Amino acid sequence: MFKDMMVTSGTMTHRLQQLEKRKLIERIADPNDKRSLMVKLTSSGEEIIANVFLHIFTWKISYFPI
């Protein structure tokens, strides 16, 4: 994931720790690779993402009416 976001693994670890501390994500063991973790949005994280997309969509409609 950190390669796709063009940051170091240390930076990604820090960002994930901050999101986890705020209870926006949870880390889950990867059943296929014991060395890896998967990241899942919590319900609070999903709510924030939904609000962000709503604001982006509303802004886009106001500037680019259909």
N, C-alpha and C positions, 0 to 999 in steps of 0.2 A: 504494500500500500504506500509506503513512504517514497518509493521510486516514482510512482504515478503522480505523487504530489510534489515531487522534486524537492524534498527535504531530507535531512539525514535521519538515520534510524533513531538517534538520540532525541532529535526534535520531535519526531512522531511519538516516541515513548512519552515524552513530557506532555504533549498535547492530549494523548489518550488518558494519561493520569489525571489531568485537569478535568476532562470530560467525565471521567469515572468518579472523581471526587464530588462533582456536581450532580451525580446520579443521572447523567444524560445517556451514558452507555454502560454496557456490562461486557466483560470479557468472558468468553466461554471456551473451554478446551476443545480443540479440533479433534474429533473422534478418529480422523484419518492420519493425523500427524501429531504425536504427543509433544513435539517441540513448538508447535504453533498454537496461537489463540485466535479465535474469531471474535469480531466486535459486533455487538447488536445494540440498536437503539432501545432505550427504555421507553415506557409510555410518556415520560416527561420529555425525553429527546424527540420522540415522534411528534408531540404537541408543538414543540418549538419549530421543528422543520415544517410542519403544516402551516404554522403562522407565517414563517418566512416566505414560503411559496405563495401564500395568499397575498401578502404584501407585494411581492414581485409581480404576480399576475395582475393585481389591481393597478399597480403603477404602469405596467405594460399596456393595459386596456386604455388607461387615461391618455397615454402618449401616442399610442398606435391603435386608434379605434378600428374596429372591423367594418 
